[in-house]
Amino acid sequence: MDADLDLLLIAVCCTVDDFLPERAENARRRISDAEVVTLCIPQAMMGIPSDARFLRAARRQLGHLFPRLPERTAFDKRRLRLSGSIEALIAEFAQHCPGFYDDLLLVDSTPVECARSRETVKRGGHCSLGDALANTADYGYCASHSRHFWGFRLHALLALDGTPRALVLTSPKIDEKLVCVQMIARCERQPGQMLIVIGDKNFRGKDSEAELANLDARIMRPRRKDEPGRGPHLAPIRQRIESIFWTCKDILTLERHGARTLHSLRVRLASRFAALAAGIALNHHLGRPSRSLARYTA
């Protein structure tokens, strides 16, 4: 069976229809809740952050699957109302991925920018981003990109095949070691399963390591310059999480989220990781490479 966007949407719609609770029919609604959630997947796969542009493209490319499409404002309102279901679907799709049962995980974070320069924030951040988002975002520094930004930091706990195991959106000033402990505590696993988590040099700390040990988890990281010995050679494995984040940024437009409120930002990020988990699950069933998403983008 050939992998394409139609096959992915059919698989997603069937899963979502079984997952969502039944709601009373409403004659004013053009499409069901399951179809609204399913439409979030091609929007992420096609890389179109603008709802208006996406709905125009969907009429041309997805009209055979969605003969009736909602108006832009109705689509945005219903997507926001279904945000909890979209976030829950990440775990639902992840359960069908082989990485859901791995005991070797990767932890890292990436900036989710709302503005980049301090001058931009001072000049128009509160006007262009909306009060709710501007008052919640914070100013931080991304060492890997050597730049400052205004926004949030997305922390991710991922399996080697890219399966999302836990996601947290925080201020860029929050210590990532504390967030790692929170994600490990939330991570679903088999009873008594010991987790090995691979992170970068910033995950050094006796307190956080002790808390992870209480959660049946162990952090592995490269050696810092002020530590004796050589330490484990983790560069090839660490490169994997950079590759996963690049998939999210390049194909799923993680950085071009187009959100103007905090609620909209959360649901747009959840849509992208739901699309990632759904694509990995379908690729697993088709015997394809886990993060090979190019055939689902058009």
Sine and cosine of phi, psi and omega as CSV:
sin_phi,cos_phi,sin_psi,cos_psi,sin_omega,cos_omega
0.00,0.00,0.77,-0.64,-0.02,-1.00
-0.97,0.24,0.66,-0.75,0.05,-1.00
-1.00,0.08,0.81,-0.59,0.11,-0.99
-0.46,-0.89,0.04,-1.00,-0.06,-1.00
-0.91,0.42,-0.60,0.80,0.02,-1.00
-0.86,0.50,-0.73,0.69,0.00,-1.00
-0.89,0.46,-0.66,0.75,0.02,-1.00
-0.89,0.46,-0.69,0.73,-0.04,-1.00
-0.93,0.37,-0.59,0.81,0.06,-1.00
-0.90,0.44,-0.70,0.72,0.02,-1.00
-0.90,0.43,-0.66,0.75,-0.01,-1.00
-0.92,0.40,-0.70,0.72,-0.04,-1.00
-0.89,0.45,-0.64,0.77,0.03,-1.00
-0.90,0.43,-0.66,0.75,0.02,-1.00
-0.92,0.40,-0.70,0.71,-0.02,-1.00
-0.92,0.40,-0.64,0.77,-0.01,-1.00
-0.89,0.46,-0.60,0.80,0.06,-1.00
-0.97,0.24,-0.45,0.89,-0.09,-1.00
-0.99,0.17,-0.66,0.75,-0.09,-1.00
-0.97,0.24,0.57,-0.82,0.08,-1.00
-0.94,0.34,0.44,-0.90,0.01,-1.00
-0.96,0.29,0.66,-0.75,0.02,-1.00
-0.87,-0.50,0.43,-0.90,0.03,-1.00
-0.90,0.44,0.61,-0.79,-0.02,-1.00
-0.93,0.38,0.56,-0.83,0.01,-1.00
-0.74,-0.67,0.89,-0.47,-0.07,-1.00
-0.91,0.40,-0.35,0.94,-0.04,-1.00
-0.99,0.16,-0.26,0.97,-0.04,-1.00
-1.00,0.06,0.75,-0.66,0.01,-1.00
-0.98,0.20,-0.58,0.81,-0.04,-1.00
-0.72,-0.69,0.27,-0.96,-0.04,-1.00
-0.99,0.13,0.18,-0.98,0.06,-1.00
-0.89,0.46,-0.61,0.79,0.01,-1.00
-0.88,0.47,-0.61,0.80,0.02,-1.00
-0.95,0.32,-0.58,0.82,0.05,-1.00
-0.89,0.46,-0.73,0.68,0.02,-1.00
-0.90,0.44,-0.66,0.75,-0.01,-1.00
-0.89,0.45,-0.58,0.82,0.01,-1.00
-0.91,0.42,-0.39,0.92,0.04,-1.00
-0.92,0.39,-0.45,0.89,-0.03,-1.00
-0.94,0.34,-0.78,0.62,0.03,-1.00
-0.91,0.41,-0.48,0.88,0.06,-1.00
-0.88,0.47,-0.66,0.75,0.05,-1.00
-0.94,0.34,-0.69,0.73,-0.04,-1.00
-0.92,0.39,-0.59,0.81,-0.02,-1.00
-0.99,0.14,-0.17,0.99,0.06,-1.00
0.92,0.40,0.70,0.71,-0.01,-1.00
-0.86,-0.51,1.00,-0.05,-0.03,-1.00
-0.91,0.42,-0.53,0.85,-0.03,-1.00
-0.95,0.30,0.82,-0.57,0.01,-1.00
-0.90,0.44,-0.65,0.76,-0.03,-1.00
-0.89,0.45,-0.72,0.70,0.00,-1.00
-0.92,0.39,-0.61,0.80,-0.01,-1.00
-0.91,0.41,-0.68,0.73,-0.02,-1.00
-0.91,0.41,-0.54,0.84,0.08,-1.00
-0.92,0.39,-0.68,0.74,0.03,-1.00
-0.92,0.38,-0.58,0.82,-0.01,-1.00
-0.91,0.41,-0.56,0.83,0.04,-1.00
-0.90,0.44,-0.55,0.83,0.00,-1.00
-0.99,0.14,-0.70,0.71,-0.18,-0.98
-0.99,-0.14,-0.39,0.92,-0.07,-1.00
-0.85,-0.52,0.25,0.97,-0.04,-1.00
-0.88,0.47,-0.47,0.88,0.01,-1.00
-0.96,0.29,-0.35,0.94,0.07,-1.00
-0.99,-0.16,-0.52,0.86,-0.01,-1.00
-0.80,-0.60,0.99,0.14,-0.02,-1.00
-0.91,0.42,-0.40,0.92,0.04,-1.00
-0.84,-0.54,0.79,-0.61,0.00,-1.00
-0.87,-0.50,0.54,-0.84,0.00,-1.00
-0.97,0.23,0.26,-0.97,0.15,-0.99
-0.95,0.32,0.29,-0.96,-0.08,-1.00
-0.86,0.50,-0.73,0.69,-0.04,-1.00
-0.92,0.40,-0.62,0.78,0.01,-1.00
-0.92,0.39,-0.63,0.78,0.03,-1.00
-0.89,0.45,-0.69,0.73,0.00,-1.00
-0.91,0.42,-0.70,0.72,-0.02,-1.00
-0.91,0.41,-0.69,0.73,-0.02,-1.00
-0.94,0.33,-0.57,0.82,0.07,-1.00
-0.90,0.43,-0.65,0.76,0.04,-1.00
-0.91,0.42,-0.64,0.77,0.01,-1.00
-0.92,0.40,-0.49,0.87,-0.01,-1.00
-0.99,-0.10,0.27,0.96,-0.07,-1.00
-0.87,0.49,-0.64,0.77,0.03,-1.00
-0.89,0.46,-0.64,0.77,0.03,-1.00
-0.92,0.38,-0.61,0.79,0.01,-1.00
-0.91,0.41,-0.66,0.75,0.04,-1.00
-0.90,0.43,-0.64,0.77,0.02,-1.00
-0.92,0.39,-0.46,0.89,-0.01,-1.00
-0.94,0.35,-0.38,0.92,0.06,-1.00
-0.86,0.51,-0.74,0.68,0.02,-1.00
-0.93,0.38,-0.57,0.82,0.00,-1.00
-0.90,0.44,-0.72,0.70,0.04,-1.00
-0.94,0.35,-0.59,0.81,-0.03,-1.00
-0.89,0.45,-0.51,0.86,-0.01,-1.00
-0.90,0.44,-0.33,0.94,0.03,-1.00
-1.00,-0.08,0.13,0.99,0.02,-1.00
-0.97,-0.25,0.59,-0.81,0.02,-1.00
-0.89,0.47,-0.47,0.88,-0.01,-1.00
-0.93,0.37,-0.21,0.98,0.00,-1.00
-0.92,0.40,-0.37,0.93,-0.06,-1.00
-0.95,-0.31,0.11,0.99,-0.01,-1.00
-0.94,0.33,0.53,-0.85,0.11,-0.99
-0.97,-0.25,0.03,1.00,0.11,-0.99
-0.94,-0.35,0.90,-0.43,-0.10,-1.00
-0.83,-0.56,0.32,-0.95,0.03,-1.00
-0.90,-0.43,0.65,-0.76,0.04,-1.00
-0.79,-0.62,0.69,-0.72,0.04,-1.00
-0.20,-0.98,0.05,-1.00,0.03,-1.00
-0.64,-0.77,0.34,-0.94,0.00,-1.00
-0.60,-0.80,0.56,-0.83,0.02,-1.00
-0.93,0.37,0.61,-0.79,0.19,-0.98
-0.90,-0.44,1.00,-0.10,-0.17,-0.99
-0.98,0.19,0.61,-0.80,0.20,-0.98
-0.92,-0.38,-0.41,0.91,0.14,-0.99
-0.31,-0.95,0.41,-0.91,-0.13,-0.99
-0.97,-0.25,-0.77,0.64,-0.09,-1.00
-1.00,-0.03,0.42,-0.91,0.05,-1.00
-0.90,0.43,-0.59,0.81,0.02,-1.00
-0.88,0.47,-0.62,0.79,0.04,-1.00
-0.89,0.45,-0.67,0.74,-0.01,-1.00
-0.90,0.43,-0.70,0.72,-0.01,-1.00
-0.92,0.38,-0.63,0.78,-0.14,-0.99
-0.97,0.23,-0.69,0.72,-0.12,-0.99
-0.47,-0.88,0.22,0.98,-0.08,-1.00
-0.86,0.51,-0.72,0.69,-0.07,-1.00
-0.94,0.34,-0.45,0.89,0.00,-1.00
-0.99,0.15,-0.69,0.73,-0.11,-0.99
-0.99,0.16,-0.46,0.89,-0.07,-1.00
-1.00,-0.04,-0.32,0.95,-0.11,-0.99
1.00,-0.05,0.59,-0.81,-0.10,-0.99
-0.87,0.50,-0.66,0.75,-0.07,-1.00
-0.89,0.46,-0.70,0.71,-0.02,-1.00
-0.96,0.27,-0.67,0.74,-0.04,-1.00
-0.92,0.40,-0.58,0.81,0.00,-1.00
-0.97,0.23,-0.32,0.95,-0.02,-1.00
-0.99,-0.11,-0.55,0.84,-0.01,-1.00
-0.92,0.39,0.26,-0.97,-0.03,-1.00
-0.61,-0.79,0.15,-0.99,-0.06,-1.00
-0.99,-0.17,0.77,-0.64,-0.04,-1.00
-0.57,-0.82,0.03,-1.00,-0.03,-1.00
-0.80,-0.60,0.72,-0.69,0.05,-1.00
-0.96,-0.27,0.94,-0.33,-0.06,-1.00
-0.93,0.37,-0.60,0.80,-0.05,-1.00
-0.92,0.39,-0.48,0.88,0.03,-1.00
-0.98,-0.22,-0.10,1.00,0.01,-1.00
0.82,0.58,0.78,0.63,0.00,-1.00
-0.43,-0.90,0.43,-0.90,0.10,-0.99
-1.00,-0.02,0.42,-0.91,0.01,-1.00
-0.46,-0.89,0.31,-0.95,0.04,-1.00
-0.88,-0.47,0.88,-0.48,-0.03,-1.00
0.29,-0.96,-0.77,-0.64,-0.08,-1.00
-0.73,-0.69,0.09,-1.00,0.12,-0.99
-0.81,-0.58,0.79,-0.61,0.01,-1.00
-0.99,-0.13,0.90,-0.44,0.04,-1.00
-0.99,-0.11,0.68,-0.73,-0.08,-1.00
-0.70,-0.71,0.67,-0.74,0.16,-0.99
-0.92,-0.39,0.91,-0.42,-0.20,-0.98
-0.78,-0.62,0.53,-0.85,0.16,-0.99
-0.98,0.18,0.19,-0.98,-0.06,-1.00
-0.90,0.43,-0.45,0.89,0.02,-1.00
-1.00,0.05,0.04,1.00,0.02,-1.00
0.99,-0.15,-0.01,1.00,-0.02,-1.00
-0.90,0.44,0.84,-0.55,0.04,-1.00
-0.94,0.33,0.81,-0.58,0.04,-1.00
-0.97,-0.26,-0.50,0.86,0.07,-1.00
-0.30,-0.95,0.62,-0.79,-0.01,-1.00
-0.69,-0.72,0.66,-0.75,0.03,-1.00
-0.62,-0.78,0.74,-0.67,0.06,-1.00
-0.96,-0.27,0.86,-0.51,-0.08,-1.00
-0.71,-0.71,0.08,-1.00,0.19,-0.98
-0.90,0.43,0.56,-0.83,0.02,-1.00
-0.92,0.38,-0.15,0.99,-0.01,-1.00
-1.00,-0.07,-0.07,1.00,0.02,-1.00
-0.96,0.27,0.68,-0.73,0.02,-1.00
-0.91,0.42,0.84,-0.55,-0.07,-1.00
-0.94,0.35,-0.33,0.94,0.08,-1.00
-0.92,0.40,-0.63,0.78,0.04,-1.00
-0.92,0.39,-0.64,0.77,0.01,-1.00
-0.92,0.40,-0.60,0.80,0.02,-1.00
-0.87,0.49,-0.69,0.72,0.02,-1.00
-0.88,0.47,-0.66,0.75,0.02,-1.00
-0.89,0.45,-0.66,0.75,-0.01,-1.00
-0.93,0.37,-0.63,0.77,0.03,-1.00
-0.89,0.45,-0.62,0.78,0.01,-1.00
-0.91,0.42,-0.52,0.86,-0.01,-1.00
-1.00,0.07,-0.31,0.95,-0.14,-0.99
-0.92,0.39,0.81,-0.59,0.05,-1.00
-0.97,0.26,0.64,-0.77,0.00,-1.00
-0.35,-0.94,0.12,-0.99,0.03,-1.00
-0.95,0.31,0.51,-0.86,0.02,-1.00
-0.85,0.53,0.78,-0.63,0.02,-1.00
0.98,0.22,0.11,0.99,-0.03,-1.00
-0.96,0.27,0.77,-0.64,0.05,-1.00
-1.00,-0.01,0.78,-0.63,-0.03,-1.00
-0.97,-0.23,0.71,-0.70,0.14,-0.99
-0.96,-0.30,0.87,-0.49,-0.08,-1.00
-0.92,-0.39,0.79,-0.61,-0.01,-1.00
-0.97,-0.25,0.85,-0.53,0.00,-1.00
-0.77,-0.63,-0.11,-0.99,0.02,-1.00
-1.00,-0.07,-0.16,-0.99,-0.10,-0.99
-0.91,0.41,-0.38,0.93,-0.06,-1.00
-0.96,0.30,-0.14,0.99,-0.03,-1.00
-1.00,0.02,0.43,0.90,0.05,-1.00
-0.99,0.12,0.73,-0.68,0.06,-1.00
0.24,-0.97,0.80,-0.60,-0.04,-1.00
-0.92,0.39,-0.62,0.78,-0.03,-1.00
-0.91,0.42,-0.72,0.69,-0.01,-1.00
-0.93,0.38,-0.59,0.81,0.04,-1.00
-0.91,0.41,-0.60,0.80,0.05,-1.00
-0.93,0.38,-0.63,0.78,0.03,-1.00
-0.92,0.40,-0.62,0.78,0.05,-1.00
-0.91,0.41,-0.62,0.79,0.04,-1.00
-0.88,0.47,-0.60,0.80,0.05,-1.00
-0.92,0.40,-0.38,0.93,0.03,-1.00
-0.99,-0.12,0.26,0.97,-0.03,-1.00
0.85,0.52,0.74,0.67,0.02,-1.00
-0.63,-0.77,0.44,-0.90,0.01,-1.00
-0.68,-0.73,0.72,-0.70,0.01,-1.00
-1.00,-0.09,0.71,-0.71,0.11,-0.99
-0.87,-0.50,0.72,-0.70,-0.08,-1.00
-0.53,-0.85,0.32,-0.95,0.07,-1.00
-0.92,0.40,0.41,-0.91,0.02,-1.00
-0.95,0.30,0.67,-0.74,0.11,-0.99
-0.99,0.14,0.30,-0.96,-0.06,-1.00
-0.91,0.42,-0.47,0.88,-0.04,-1.00
-1.00,-0.02,0.20,0.98,0.01,-1.00
-0.95,-0.32,0.60,-0.80,0.00,-1.00
-0.97,0.25,0.28,-0.96,0.04,-1.00
0.99,0.11,0.02,-1.00,-0.04,-1.00
-0.99,-0.10,-0.58,0.82,-0.02,-1.00
0.98,0.19,0.20,-0.98,-0.02,-1.00
-0.95,0.31,0.51,-0.86,0.05,-1.00
-1.00,-0.01,0.99,-0.15,-0.12,-0.99
-0.94,-0.35,0.05,1.00,-0.09,-1.00
-0.84,0.54,-0.70,0.71,0.00,-1.00
-0.89,0.46,-0.59,0.80,0.00,-1.00
-0.97,0.23,-0.61,0.79,0.03,-1.00
-0.89,0.45,-0.51,0.86,0.02,-1.00
-0.91,0.43,-0.40,0.91,-0.03,-1.00
-0.90,0.44,-0.68,0.73,-0.04,-1.00
-0.94,0.33,-0.53,0.85,0.10,-0.99
-0.90,0.44,-0.61,0.79,0.04,-1.00
-0.92,0.40,-0.62,0.78,0.02,-1.00
-0.91,0.41,-0.72,0.70,0.03,-1.00
-0.89,0.46,-0.59,0.81,0.02,-1.00
-0.92,0.40,-0.61,0.80,0.09,-1.00
-0.86,0.51,-0.68,0.73,0.00,-1.00
-0.92,0.40,-0.58,0.81,-0.04,-1.00
-0.99,0.16,-0.63,0.77,-0.10,-0.99
-0.99,0.17,-0.79,0.61,-0.08,-1.00
-1.00,0.05,-0.68,0.73,-0.10,-0.99
-0.99,-0.10,0.15,0.99,0.10,-0.99
0.75,0.66,0.78,0.63,-0.02,-1.00
-0.88,0.48,-0.61,0.79,-0.04,-1.00
-0.99,0.17,-0.42,0.91,0.01,-1.00
-0.99,-0.17,0.89,0.46,-0.11,-0.99
-0.97,0.22,-0.48,0.88,0.05,-1.00
0.96,0.29,0.26,0.97,-0.05,-1.00
-0.99,0.14,0.50,-0.86,0.06,-1.00
-0.83,-0.56,-0.08,1.00,0.08,-1.00
-0.71,-0.70,0.33,-0.94,-0.02,-1.00
-0.91,0.42,-0.65,0.76,0.01,-1.00
-0.89,0.45,-0.67,0.75,0.02,-1.00
-0.92,0.40,-0.60,0.80,0.02,-1.00
-0.89,0.45,-0.69,0.72,-0.01,-1.00
-0.88,0.48,-0.72,0.70,-0.07,-1.00
-0.95,0.31,-0.54,0.84,0.03,-1.00
-0.94,0.34,-0.62,0.78,0.09,-1.00
-0.92,0.39,-0.66,0.75,0.02,-1.00
-0.88,0.47,-0.61,0.79,0.02,-1.00
-0.89,0.47,-0.63,0.78,-0.01,-1.00
-0.93,0.37,-0.65,0.76,0.01,-1.00
-0.98,0.22,-0.45,0.89,0.15,-0.99
-0.91,0.41,-0.64,0.77,0.06,-1.00
-0.90,0.44,-0.64,0.77,0.03,-1.00
-0.89,0.45,-0.74,0.67,-0.01,-1.00
-0.90,0.43,-0.64,0.77,0.02,-1.00
-0.91,0.42,-0.66,0.75,0.02,-1.00
-0.91,0.42,-0.64,0.77,0.03,-1.00
-0.91,0.42,-0.68,0.73,-0.01,-1.00
-0.88,0.47,-0.69,0.72,0.00,-1.00
-0.92,0.38,-0.64,0.76,0.05,-1.00
-0.87,0.48,-0.60,0.80,0.03,-1.00
-0.89,0.45,-0.68,0.73,0.00,-1.00
-0.94,0.35,-0.48,0.88,-0.01,-1.00
-1.00,-0.01,-0.06,1.00,-0.02,-1.00
0.95,0.31,0.50,0.87,-0.01,-1.00
-0.97,-0.25,0.28,-0.96,0.10,-1.00
-0.83,0.56,0.62,-0.78,-0.22,-0.98
-0.86,0.51,-0.70,0.71,-0.08,-1.00
-0.97,-0.26,0.47,0.88,0.07,-1.00
-0.99,0.11,1.00,0.00,-0.12,-0.99
-0.96,-0.27,0.03,1.00,-0.11,-0.99
-0.87,0.49,-0.59,0.81,-0.03,-1.00
-0.95,0.31,-0.23,0.97,-0.01,-1.00
-0.99,-0.12,0.07,1.00,-0.11,-0.99
-1.00,0.01,-0.15,0.99,-0.01,-1.00
-0.44,-0.90,0.00,0.00,0.00,0.00
